């Protein structure tokens, strides 16, 4: 079994070291437990009931004790079994396909407005000009808030994200304050729904279900709103930046998307397969068991490298970026009991953004050096300077 140093900031899930380790064995040793590298084993372990969500212990591992730590342990991420199912049952029916489809016109309008702002020049820093405001305004739409509220919500979601870094102890006062602000916002949104001033938003749907279930307490309701804001903003803005960077590296694929808008849904899946913002998900063994010829002891942490699994030659002989290809299902949104609650929202708003960008801009290119988060864990461009040409008007 090879060894991969997940603790090294320079480690990449796209590296030759990962490919060599994957060819040799389904797993590799790491400083944090086992890395699972192959598609079949990742899929099996995501559904294995002998494992629980691994990041529940993140606050304890890093000595966090404030509001965020308490929120994280209570949340749908930190719970298992019946408590976890009850929390999922609160949100999943609200985030139905019909409900999300109903927000498409709003997502389209947000994307079109941001594209028009970009079109006033021939270059921008993409994350601040499009990805971040789009994600923030999309969440405002979900919550039933004015789009102009996006900046404060996005800022608090970003601050909350500091809790997930290896230097989280240093930032604890910042993300604890953000957690409390988002909880206060959630409380105000719940009160508004109960006054009858919001009957249509995601929050209104959550409130209706929570109030009909005596086992759902108020804290669980507020936590679900906060985790939805956090996950929704972070996933969309990160995945949009990763997607645009991929299209810059593969201009032929951008031309294909522009030529055939029907490719947008498959393009979203191919972006997540090729450059997922979440490069691995974590599970923890709750009992001793045998798997794939290895003894997994209780308490062992397994990092399921969804990125490496999507490039496994056993399921993907052509590892390049091709939005026309039909692939096996990727695990970019996890799987099993902890499959991402907001996957339909993410897929839909990213699709609306890609459709608008591909209509408005004929070419995309780099306009300087991008700044990146480490290419492992949760990754994304921090800054992505780009230049572009506008689509030519259709012939009369």
C-alpha positions, 0 to 999 in steps of 0.5 A, spaced: 500 500 500 502 506 498 502 512 502 499 519 500 501 525 505 494 529 505 497 533 510 502 537 505 499 543 502 502 541 495 498 535 495 493 534 489 488 529 488 490 529 481 497 528 482 501 522 479 502 519 486 495 518 486 495 515 480 500 510 481 497 509 488 490 507 485 493 502 480 497 499 486 491 498 490 484 501 492 487 504 498 493 508 500 495 510 507 495 517 509 497 521 516 489 521 517 487 514 516 486 511 509 485 514 502 480 510 498 482 511 491 477 507 486 470 508 483 468 501 486 470 501 493 468 509 494 461 507 491 461 501 496 463 505 502 459 511 501 453 506 502 456 502 508 452 502 514 459 500 518 461 507 517 458 514 519 460 521 517 467 522 518 467 530 519 462 530 525 469 530 529 472 536 526 471 541 532 473 536 537 479 534 533 481 541 533 479 543 540 473 548 537 468 549 543 464 555 541 457 556 537 460 553 531 462 547 534 456 546 537 452 547 531 456 543 527 455 537 532 447 538 532 447 539 524 445 534 519 452 533 518 454 531 525 448 526 526 447 519 524 441 514 524 434 516 526 436 523 528 439 524 521 434 521 517 429 526 521 433 532 519 434 530 512 426 529 512 425 536 514 429 539 508 429 534 502 421 534 500 422 542 500 428 542 495 424 538 490 425 538 483 419 542 481 420 547 487 427 548 484 425 548 477 420 554 479 426 558 481 430 557 474 427 564 471 430 568 477 437 564 476 437 566 469 435 573 471 441 573 476 446 570 471 444 575 465 444 581 469 451 579 472 453 577 464 451 584 462 455 587 467 461 583 465 460 585 458 461 593 459 469 591 459 473 585 456 476 583 462 474 581 470 476 577 476 471 572 475 470 570 482 468 577 485 465 579 478 460 573 477 461 567 481 460 570 488 455 575 487 451 569 483 452 564 488 449 569 494 443 572 490 441 565 488 441 563 496 437 570 497 432 567 492 432 560 495 431 564 502 425 569 499 430 575 500 431 581 496 437 580 491 441 586 494 442 582 501 447 577 497 453 581 500 452 580 507 450 573 507 455 571 502 460 574 507 458 570 513 458 564 509 465 565 507 467 566 514 464 560 516 468 556 511 474 558 515 472 553 520 474 547 515 481 549 514 487 546 518 488 553 521 481 553 524 483 555 531 486 561 529 480 563 526 475 561 531 472 568 533 471 570 526 467 564 524 463 563 531 461 570 530 458 569 523 455 562 525 451 567 530 449 572 525 447 567 520 443 563 526 440 570 527 438 571 520 435 564 520 431 566 526 428 572 523 426 568 516 422 563 520 418 569 524 417 572 517 414 565 515 410 564 521 407 571 520 405 569 513 409 574 510 413 568 506 409 563 503 413 560 498 420 560 499 425 554 502 424 557 509 417 557 508 417 550 506 421 548 512 417 552 517 411 548 515 414 541 515 417 543 522 411 546 525 407 539 523 412 535 526 412 535 534 419 532 534 423 537 530 425 543 535 426 550 533 434 549 534 434 543 528 430 548 524 435 554 525 441 549 524 438 547 517 437 554 514 444 555 516 447 549 513 443 550 507 446 557 506 453 555 508 453 549 503 449 553 497 454 559 497 460 555 497 459 549 492 456 554 487 461 559 487 467 554 487 464 550 482 463 555 477 470 558 478 473 551 477 468 550 471 470 556 467 478 555 468 476 548 465 473 551 459 479 556 458 483 550 458 479 546 453 476 552 448 474 547 444 469 545 449 466 552 450 465 552 443 461 546 443 457 548 449 455 555 445 453 551 439 449 546 443 445 549 449 442 542 450 449 540 453 449 544 459 446 539 464 452 534 462 457 540 462 455 541 469 456 533 471 463 533 467 465 539 471 464 536 477 467 529 475 473 533 472 474 538 477 470 537 484 470 543 489 470 537 494 475 532 492 474 527 498 469 526 503 470 523 510 467 517 513 469 513 520 468 506 522 463 505 527 465 497 528 471 493 526 470 490 519 474 487 513 473 490 506 477 489 500 482 484 504 484 490 509 482 490 516 478 496 518 479 498 525 473 501 529 475 509 529 479 508 522 478 515 518 477 513 511 477 519 506 474 517 499 477 521 494 471 522 489 476 526 484 480 520 484 475 515 483 472 519 477 478 518 474 479 511 475 481 507 469 476 502 470 470 506 469 473 512 465 478 510 460 478 517 457 480 522 463 480 528 459 474 534 459 469 532 454 462 535 455 459 530 450 461 524 453 456 520 457 460 517 464 458 513 470 455 517 476 460 521 479 460 522 487 461 529 487 455 530 491 457 524 496 452 518 496 449 514 501 445 516 507 449 523 507 448 524 499 448 532 499 441 535 500 442 541 496 445 537 489 438 539 485 439 546 487 447 546 485 446 543 479 440 547 477 443 554 479 450 552 476 446 550 469 443 557 469 449 560 470 453 556 464 447 557 459 448 565 460 455 565 460 455 561 454 450 565 450 454 572 452 461 570 451 464 567 445 471 566 448 474 566 454 482 566 456 486 567 462 488 574 464 493 573 469 495 568 474 490 565 478 490 564 486 488 557 488 486 554 494 490 547 495 488 542 490 485 537 495 480 537 501 475 543 498 478 547 493 477 553 488 480 559 485 481 564 490 481 569 484 481 568 477 482 573 472 479 572 465 478 576 459 473 575 454 470 577 447 462 578 446 458 574 442 457 577 435 450 579 434 446 574 430 445 575 422 439 578 420 
